[in-house]
Amino acid sequence: QMQLVESGGGLVQAGGSLRLSCTASENIFRAVGMGWYRQAPGKQRELVANIMSGGKINYADSVKGRFTISRDNAKNTIYLQMNSLKPEDTAVYYCNVLQIGRNSWGRGTQVTVAS
């Protein structure tokens, strides 16, 4: 099982920025897709952003123009730059890597945006 370790979460004021990182224990170059999901209290886990193997990037409508996902294959790491944060962005953010026959999740990192 691939291990994914997230970092970069924390407490920030509304309008602030955070950068999340997710480092994988294995090479991510051939992953089918990789991305970030989030889950707020009492809500279902939802896609925030992902990068597919062909290079296509998808964002949730709620974060378009504010969040940017990127990857560094040499470091086996994906990032989520979050700008103009809003209180409704408060959630646990999870890293995900999808490979053929295997779907791996990180343990999550808490992001709290104070109003």
C-alpha positions in Angstrom: 0.0 0.0 0.0 1.3 3.4 -1.0 1.9 5.7 2.0 0.8 9.3 1.6 1.8 11.9 4.2 0.1 15.3 4.1 1.4 18.5 5.7 0.8 22.2 5.6 -2.5 22.5 7.3 -3.3 24.9 10.1 -5.3 27.8 11.3 -5.5 30.9 9.0 -7.6 34.1 8.9 -10.1 34.5 6.1 -8.3 35.8 3.0 -5.1 34.1 3.9 -3.2 31.4 2.2 -1.9 27.9 2.9 0.1 25.4 0.9 -0.6 21.7 1.4 1.9 19.1 0.4 1.5 15.3 0.0 4.5 13.1 -0.3 4.1 9.5 -1.5 6.3 6.6 -0.5 6.5 5.4 -4.1 6.9 6.9 -7.6 3.7 8.7 -8.7 4.7 9.2 -12.3 2.4 6.5 -13.6 -0.6 7.2 -11.4 -3.9 7.4 -13.1 -4.8 10.4 -11.1 -3.9 12.2 -7.9 -5.6 14.9 -6.0 -7.0 16.5 -2.9 -10.4 15.9 -1.3 -11.9 17.5 1.8 -14.4 16.6 4.4 -16.1 19.2 6.6 -17.9 18.1 9.8 -21.3 16.5 9.0 -20.6 16.6 5.3 -19.5 14.0 2.7 -16.0 13.9 1.4 -15.7 16.0 -1.8 -13.2 16.5 -4.6 -11.2 19.7 -4.3 -8.8 19.3 -7.2 -7.1 16.5 -9.2 -4.6 15.9 -11.9 -5.2 13.0 -14.3 -2.6 11.1 -16.1 -3.1 12.9 -19.4 -2.5 16.2 -17.7 -6.1 17.3 -17.3 -6.8 19.2 -14.1 -10.2 19.5 -12.4 -11.3 21.8 -9.7 -14.4 22.0 -7.7 -16.4 25.1 -8.7 -16.1 26.4 -5.1 -12.3 26.7 -5.4 -11.8 27.7 -9.0 -9.6 30.8 -9.2 -8.4 30.4 -5.6 -6.7 27.0 -5.4 -4.0 25.5 -7.6 -2.9 21.9 -7.7 0.5 20.9 -8.9 2.9 18.0 -8.8 6.6 17.3 -8.6 7.3 13.8 -9.9 11.0 14.0 -8.9 9.9 14.5 -5.3 6.8 12.2 -5.5 4.9 15.1 -4.1 1.7 16.9 -5.0 0.7 20.4 -3.7 -2.4 22.4 -3.2 -1.9 26.2 -3.1 -4.9 27.7 -1.4 -5.4 31.5 -1.6 -8.2 33.8 -0.6 -9.3 31.2 2.0 -12.9 31.4 3.3 -14.4 30.0 6.5 -16.3 27.5 4.3 -13.0 26.0 3.2 -12.6 24.6 6.8 -12.2 20.9 6.6 -9.9 17.9 6.8 -8.0 17.7 3.5 -7.0 14.3 2.2 -4.5 13.4 -0.4 -5.4 10.7 -2.9 -3.4 8.7 -5.5 -5.3 6.4 -7.9 -3.3 3.7 -9.6 -4.5 0.7 -11.6 -5.8 -1.7 -9.0 -5.0 0.5 -6.1 -6.5 3.6 -4.5 -4.4 5.2 -1.7 -5.4 7.9 0.9 -3.5 10.0 3.3 -4.6 10.5 6.9 -5.6 14.0 6.3 -4.5 17.5 7.5 -6.8 20.0 9.2 -7.4 23.3 7.6 -9.3 25.9 9.7 -10.2 29.3 8.4 -11.3 31.8 11.0 -13.7 34.6 10.0 
